[in-house]
Amino acid sequence: MAFSGLRARSLLALLLTCLLVLLPAAVLGWLVLQSIHQHFAEGYVTNLNQLSRERIFAPISREQALSNRLAHSEVTRQWLLAEDDESKRQMFFREAEGFRQDFRDRAYFITNVASQHYYFNSDEAGLDTRPRYRLSADNPDDSWFFSTRESTTDFNINVDRNPMLNTTRLWFNILIRDRGELIGIAGSGVDLSNFISDFIANDMAGVSPMIIDRQGAIQAHQDASLIALNSGADGSADPSSQIFSLLDDPQDDAALRQAMQQAEQLADSTQLLRLNLQGRDHLVALGFIPALGWHLVTAVDLTTAEIIDARWLWPLIGLIVGLALALLLLFSLGTERLLLRPLRQLRQSAQALSDGNYSVQLPVARDDELGELSRSFGVMAERIRENARELENRVQVRTEELQQANRTMAEAQRKIADSISYASLIQRTILPTREMYNCLHDNCAVLWRPRDVVGGDFYLFYDLGDRYLIGVADCAGHGVPGALMTMLGHAALDQAVRDGDPCNPAGILQQADLILRHMLGESAATRSVATSMDAGLVLVDRQRGQVTFAGARIDLYVSDGQQVSRLTGGLRALADKRRGKYQNITTELAGRSFYLCTDGFLDQAGGEQGFGFGNSRFEQMLLSHAHLPLSEQLAAFNRTLAQHQGQHPQRDDITMLCFRDNHCATGASSDA
């Protein structure tokens, strides 16, 4: 089925409906999922921060408590007051060895403020009751001691590298006082690498825990280069080692400082905020450990951290897609069975009706709308069958009537054609073709081409002994009316020649005009139609060598082979509404050719623009062929006219008469 079919459109409609329903649901689901993700992320980072705080607080508190006991031991105090007393020295180091065994990294240190001696024992450095070195205020590496000595607190936790011992540790500095006077500093040191590995480092993607002090100095971080060394002792740190240096937005800086203040005020709380750390968006949990003076920061990159296990999303998406496909399939099958199949039957029936098979039947067992449609279609088909039968009967009757009418019309047309053919034969009998050629032989030629079978043009010839009268006439009208008019015109001219002077062409035209007017009368019906006649008569006097011409709207063309001249006839036709005056024009005969033609030749349309042949073209044609015999000239004229006419229809009857000087014998006048 084509994509534009009903099935495809139904599936497309279902798909669009599903999209209209699922898209908002998907957007809402996405928002809900984002909200759930945010909720789980907040719970995740909060729990992770609290868990890390517990993991750090317990061992660090234990380490601090052991350091306090070591520092505040009476044995320790007595030895610091008498550092050179060997018995007290031995007693201290025996007791300190017991503490060292309990420390996490089995290491401790002690300094005497008075002597500035520094003692340190560990498994790596070995056990020694002698001082490792003497602290100096001029040595920057010993600044922690002098900063701590000036501290007003009883302890601090400091991350520092001791180049003398070649170790970087998290130091627990406990101040020892006797009657308010500082006499020493003691404590333990946890190897920084082990501390980071145990409490800071993790293999969870997108999770970055760190420890900062109250001023924001980084005390522990997976990236050791960010740790602010010795900041816990002197309370200052390089800005590049503070957490604020990791923030790009000043608003994040202010938000973090405010969260740190709130965490210090609410020690058991966890502050949540969104920060842009090192160019990435993080959800940050901040918790304060009052006993240590530390803030534990847990930063989670929401784009990489696995807050929610996404493995269950794909089966859910697959289930939704599968349900949608199953719904589409069920809808397609239901549409095919309940809707498309009956509609196909209707379409096939409609196609059969369009092919002329009106006996098609449709199942109408259904009681739904399609069943009703099938019944209506069946009723329509039955009506079409009845109308078709009735129409066929009517067509058969009308066909027989038309055939009879065609036969009648054909018979009438045959009779009319026979009548016109007979009329053409009669019309040709009045043309003096034989008499003219018997007298003039090759010195004459005539072109007579009626537009229809019969026409309104004719020509005349009267043999008057040593003279002859020759001429052409063009009656108004074409076809049968024109042919009937030629009979009147020929009779009028013939009577004028017989009753008048045949050697006076102008007189003949004048007399013929009177005869025609008498024949036609002066009734309104006669004046309402064209009944005029153009004519041109030429009297040739061979003895005198003269030609006398008179014309009524027809001119005589004369050619001596070098040029063409025109003798103009009268301006009004015979039997015109106003009477015309005609006069004779005499010219020489010898060495010349003479041409009479009706306006059908001159007015014939032709060429691309449909212009008439015209006098100029006609005269040029006569001059171009003047050297040829008249019969060949006439053939050339006929070709020139046909070439000019092209595909244009013949507009009028065409008659052209050509003659030259001759010496035929004298004969009787002839008009038929």
Buried (B, 14 or more C-beta within 10 A) or exposed (E): EEEEEBBEEBBEEBBEEBEEEBEEEEEEEEEEEEEEBBEEBBEBBBEBBBEBBEBBBEBBEEBBEBBBBBBBBEBBBBBBBEBEEEEBBEBBBEBBEEBBEBBBBBBBBBBBBEBBBBBBBBEEBEEEEEBBBEBEEEBEBBBBBBBBBEBEEEBBBBBBBBEEBEBBBBBBBBBBBEEEEBBBBBBBBBBBEEBBEBBBEBEEEBBBBBBBBEBBBBBBBBEBEBBBBBBBBBBEBEEEBBBBBBBEEEEBBEBBEEBBEEBBEEEEBBBBBEBBBBEBEBBBBBBBBEEBBBBBBBBBBBEEBEBBEEEEEEEEEEEBEEEBEEEBEEBBEEBBEEBBEBBBBBEEBBEBBEEEEBEBEBEBEBEEEBBEBBEEBBEEBEEEBEEEEEEEEEEEEEEEEEEEEEEEEEEEEEEEEEEBEEBBEEBEEBBBBEBBBBBBEEBBBBBBBBBBBBBBBBBBBBBBEBBBBBBBBBBBBBBBBBBBBBBBBBBBBBBBBEEBEBBBBBBBBBBBBBBBBEBBEEEEEEEEEBBBBBBBBBBBBBEEEBBBBBBBBBBBBBBBEEEBEBBEBBEBBBBBEEEBEBEBBEBEBEEBBBBBBBBBBBBBBBEEEEEBBEEEBBBEBBBBBBEEEBEEBBBBBBEBBEEBBEEEEBBBBBBBBBBBBBEBEEBEBBBE
